[in-house]
C-alpha cells in the first residue's frame, strides 16, 4: 500500500500559485475581445441622392466582404473603369438606360 502525503498551502503560497494563471486568463480575455472588435465603416454615410435624369438610372453598390479587407475592388462598365470601392463602403453610379 502506498503512502500519500499532503501539505497544507498557506494563503500567501496560494496567491503565488494562482497569480500567473489569473494573468494568463486575463490576457486570453483581452485577446478574445480584441478579436471581436469591428471597425466602423470607412465609406460615407448613406444620403438620398436626387432623382436621375430622364433615360438614366442610379445603381448603388455596397461591398461587404466575409473577411475584412483594405483592398480596392475596381468596377467596370462598358469596358472602362467606373469606380473603386473599399470594404464596408457604398457608392452610387448613374447609367444611361440600356444593356451594359
HUFEN-V451845 format. One record per pair of residues at least 12 apart in sequence whose C-alpha atoms are under 6 Angstrom apart, sorted by the first residue. I is the first residue (numbers start at 1). GAP is how many residues later the second one is. D is the distance in whole Angstrom. If there is no record, write none. Layout:
i=I gap=GAP d=D
i=I gap=GAP d=D
//
This chain:
i=41 gap=47 d=5
i=43 gap=46 d=4
i=55 gap=41 d=6
i=55 gap=42 d=6
i=56 gap=39 d=6
i=56 gap=40 d=4
i=56 gap=41 d=5
i=57 gap=37 d=6
i=57 gap=38 d=5
i=58 gap=35 d=6
i=58 gap=36 d=4
i=59 gap=33 d=6
i=59 gap=34 d=5
i=60 gap=31 d=6
i=60 gap=32 d=4
i=61 gap=29 d=5
i=61 gap=30 d=5
i=62 gap=27 d=6
i=62 gap=28 d=4
i=63 gap=24 d=5
i=63 gap=25 d=5
i=63 gap=26 d=6
i=64 gap=23 d=6
i=64 gap=24 d=5
i=72 gap=12 d=6
i=72 gap=13 d=6
i=72 gap=14 d=5
i=73 gap=12 d=5
i=78 gap=22 d=6
//
